[in-house]
């Protein structure tokens, strides 16, 4: 029997909460001297809080919805290319933690 796929078998709000917990752990583990990592985590947490209210959607929608949210935000936010890259890399790390 294979391990469950959290992205497909977990309700969207629960998966968003798991992703938030991973980001909070990353943020607190980054330490005081790593402001970039704390910023990346808090940026993603803000987006997750907006997306996490979706109801009746399975978790497989989370990666696509987060990608769309980040694309829209990156188009208007004045972030450096390095910040955008760091945010995207951290999001990919979180997604890897949620996959079996």
C-alpha positions in Angstrom: 0.0 0.0 0.0 1.5 3.4 -1.0 1.6 6.4 1.2 -1.3 8.9 0.8 -0.8 11.8 -1.5 -1.5 14.8 0.7 -2.0 17.1 -2.3 -4.9 15.0 -3.6 -6.4 13.5 -0.4 -6.4 16.4 1.9 -9.0 19.2 1.9 -7.7 22.5 0.7 -8.0 24.4 4.0 -6.2 21.6 5.9 -3.4 21.4 3.4 -3.0 25.2 3.5 -2.8 24.9 7.3 -0.1 22.3 7.0 1.8 24.5 4.5 1.4 27.4 7.0 2.8 25.3 9.8 5.8 24.4 7.6 6.4 28.1 6.8 6.1 29.1 10.4 8.7 26.5 11.4 11.0 27.8 8.7 10.5 31.4 9.8 11.2 30.6 13.4 14.1 28.4 12.5 15.7 31.1 10.3 17.0 33.0 13.2 17.4 36.7 13.8 20.2 37.1 11.3 18.5 35.6 8.3 16.0 38.4 7.5 15.6 37.2 3.9 14.3 33.8 4.9 12.0 35.3 7.4 10.7 37.7 4.8 10.2 34.9 2.2 8.2 32.8 4.8 6.1 35.7 5.9 5.3 36.7 2.3 4.1 33.2 1.5 2.2 33.0 4.8 0.2 36.1 3.7 -0.7 34.5 0.4 -1.7 31.3 2.1 -3.9 33.1 4.5 -5.9 34.5 1.6 -6.0 31.2 -0.2 -6.7 29.0 2.9 -10.3 30.1 3.1 -11.3 28.0 0.0 -13.8 25.4 1.0 -14.8 22.1 -0.8 -11.6 22.1 -2.9 -9.1 19.3 -2.7 -5.5 20.1 -1.9 -4.3 19.5 -5.5 -5.6 23.0 -6.3 -3.2 24.7 -3.8 0.0 24.7 -5.9 -1.7 26.2 -8.9 -3.6 28.7 -6.9 -0.5 29.8 -5.1 1.4 30.1 -8.4 -1.3 32.3 -9.8 -1.4 34.4 -6.6 2.4 34.9 -6.7 2.4 35.7 -10.4 -0.2 38.5 -9.8 1.7 39.8 -6.8 5.1 39.7 -8.5 3.6 41.8 -11.3 2.8 44.7 -9.0 5.1 44.3 -5.9 8.4 45.9 -6.1 10.5 42.9 -5.2 14.0 42.2 -6.4 14.7 39.3 -8.7 16.5 37.6 -5.8 13.5 38.0 -3.5 11.2 36.5 -6.1 13.6 33.6 -6.6 13.9 33.1 -2.9 10.1 33.1 -2.4 9.6 30.6 -5.2 12.4 28.3 -3.9 10.9 28.3 -0.4 7.4 27.5 -1.8 8.9 24.6 -3.7 10.5 23.3 -0.5 7.2 23.5 1.3 5.5 21.5 -1.5 8.2 18.8 -1.3 7.4 18.5 2.4 3.7 17.9 1.6 4.4 15.2 -1.0 5.0 11.6 0.0 
